[in-house]
Amino acid sequence: MTFDEGNFHNLCDQLAQIDPDLKIIIKEYGYPPLWYRLPTFESLIHYILEQQVSLASALAAIQKLKAAIGQVTPVNLLALTDEELKACYFSRQKIKYARCLAEAIQNRSLLINGLIFKTNEEVGTELQKIKGIGKWTTEVFLMMSLGRADVFPLGDVALINSAREVKKLPPSAGKKEIETIAENWRPYRSVAAFLLWHAYLQKRKQRTAASFNRNKKPAL
């Protein structure tokens, strides 16, 4: 099962019918964006850059890389020295990961276009052969680049925190408890994750705005 622009809102509505807490997200914040990236080498590099850092930091790095080499291809990336990649905000570890991915595509041990036709498990097996690509990166690729509808990345900190907030769970609630709750959202757990991410981002945007407004000097 996949999701796209044609059925995304309908799937959100189906989840809202079975879970009042997800319905509240839509009521308060509207539908989430349909976050999507093409299933390409550039997207995989972007996902690697997003590992354990803020989205803003990863975006700055991919933009810096694109400014340096133009099209993000294995050939262009491998032409850069480690120092040049560091100047694009790549850590030493992520330089290794990016090079491993580029080399795998160069020697055709990884065929990204072929992943479209594989099962989730097969995609995981293929991608996780590459150093630096683990379960979280695979799951986000499945959701955001292949549109697979039933993926729930328990390794995503923001997703777990949002699930605790939305379901009114204590901070001590673990991944197993949240995984059990997520079973109720099958076969559309990816869509539920989009809703939870949406709530997480919107709540923090509102808090930031409220904090800014409180700190403004009163008008004279």
Solvent accessible surface area in square Angstrom, and as a share of the most:
residue,aa,sasa,rsa
1,M,133,0.59
2,T,71,0.41
3,F,11,0.05
4,D,80,0.42
5,E,154,0.69
6,G,76,0.73
7,N,40,0.21
8,F,5,0.02
9,H,93,0.42
10,N,86,0.44
11,L,4,0.02
12,C,0,0.00
13,D,52,0.27
14,Q,70,0.31
15,L,1,0.01
16,A,11,0.08
17,Q,151,0.67
18,I,107,0.54
19,D,11,0.05
20,P,97,0.61
21,D,33,0.17
22,L,0,0.00
23,K,118,0.50
24,I,83,0.42
25,I,6,0.03
26,I,28,0.14
27,K,175,0.74
28,E,107,0.48
29,Y,42,0.16
30,G,29,0.28
31,Y,80,0.31
32,P,5,0.03
33,P,64,0.40
34,L,51,0.26
35,W,68,0.24
36,Y,124,0.47
37,R,59,0.21
38,L,114,0.57
39,P,23,0.15
40,T,52,0.30
41,F,15,0.06
42,E,54,0.24
43,S,8,0.05
44,L,0,0.00
45,I,0,0.00
46,H,22,0.10
47,Y,0,0.00
48,I,1,0.00
49,L,5,0.03
50,E,15,0.07
51,Q,29,0.13
52,Q,187,0.83
53,V,70,0.40
54,S,63,0.41
55,L,112,0.56
56,A,75,0.58
57,S,57,0.37
58,A,2,0.01
59,L,85,0.42
60,A,42,0.33
61,A,3,0.03
62,I,4,0.02
63,Q,100,0.45
64,K,85,0.36
65,L,0,0.00
66,K,87,0.37
67,A,89,0.69
68,A,60,0.46
69,I,30,0.15
70,G,44,0.42
71,Q,136,0.61
72,V,8,0.05
73,T,33,0.19
74,P,19,0.12
75,V,92,0.53
76,N,49,0.25
77,L,0,0.00
78,L,48,0.24
79,A,80,0.62
80,L,23,0.11
81,T,75,0.44
82,D,69,0.36
83,E,118,0.53
84,E,81,0.36
85,L,0,0.00
86,K,83,0.35
87,A,59,0.46
88,C,3,0.02
89,Y,130,0.50
90,F,6,0.03
91,S,57,0.37
92,R,186,0.68
93,Q,107,0.48
94,K,21,0.09
95,I,6,0.03
96,K,121,0.51
97,Y,29,0.11
98,A,0,0.00
99,R,49,0.18
100,C,42,0.25
101,L,0,0.00
102,A,0,0.00
103,E,84,0.38
104,A,7,0.05
105,I,37,0.19
106,Q,94,0.42
107,N,103,0.53
108,R,168,0.61
109,S,72,0.46
110,L,1,0.01
111,L,89,0.44
112,I,19,0.10
113,N,116,0.59
114,G,26,0.25
115,L,1,0.00
116,I,82,0.42
117,F,175,0.73
118,K,71,0.30
119,T,72,0.42
120,N,45,0.23
121,E,132,0.59
122,E,83,0.37
123,V,0,0.00
124,G,10,0.10
125,T,84,0.49
126,E,40,0.18
127,L,0,0.00
128,Q,84,0.37
129,K,137,0.58
130,I,17,0.08
131,K,120,0.51
132,G,21,0.20
133,I,7,0.04
134,G,33,0.32
135,K,140,0.59
136,W,58,0.20
137,T,3,0.01
138,T,4,0.02
139,E,21,0.09
140,V,4,0.02
141,F,0,0.00
142,L,8,0.04
143,M,2,0.01
144,M,27,0.12
145,S,4,0.02
146,L,22,0.11
147,G,8,0.08
148,R,28,0.10
149,A,0,0.00
150,D,33,0.17
151,V,10,0.05
152,F,12,0.05
153,P,0,0.00
154,L,38,0.19
155,G,46,0.45
156,D,17,0.09
157,V,110,0.63
158,A,26,0.20
159,L,0,0.00
160,I,7,0.04
161,N,45,0.23
162,S,0,0.00
163,A,1,0.00
164,R,52,0.19
165,E,59,0.26
166,V,12,0.07
167,K,44,0.19
168,K,162,0.69
169,L,37,0.18
170,P,73,0.46
171,P,123,0.77
172,S,101,0.65
173,A,4,0.03
174,G,34,0.33
175,K,108,0.46
176,K,160,0.68
177,E,79,0.35
178,I,0,0.00
179,E,57,0.25
180,T,93,0.54
181,I,30,0.15
182,A,1,0.00
183,E,77,0.35
184,N,102,0.52
185,W,1,0.00
186,R,114,0.42
187,P,67,0.42
188,Y,37,0.14
189,R,32,0.12
190,S,0,0.00
191,V,0,0.00
192,A,0,0.00
193,A,0,0.00
194,F,0,0.00
195,L,0,0.00
196,L,0,0.00
197,W,22,0.08
198,H,11,0.05
199,A,0,0.00
200,Y,43,0.16
201,L,74,0.37
202,Q,40,0.18
203,K,42,0.18
204,R,67,0.24
205,K,125,0.53
206,Q,100,0.45
207,R,131,0.48
208,T,94,0.55
209,A,50,0.39
210,A,42,0.32
211,S,41,0.27
212,F,132,0.55
213,N,93,0.47
214,R,179,0.65
215,N,120,0.61
216,K,116,0.49
217,K,183,0.77
218,P,115,0.73
219,A,104,0.81
220,L,225,1.12
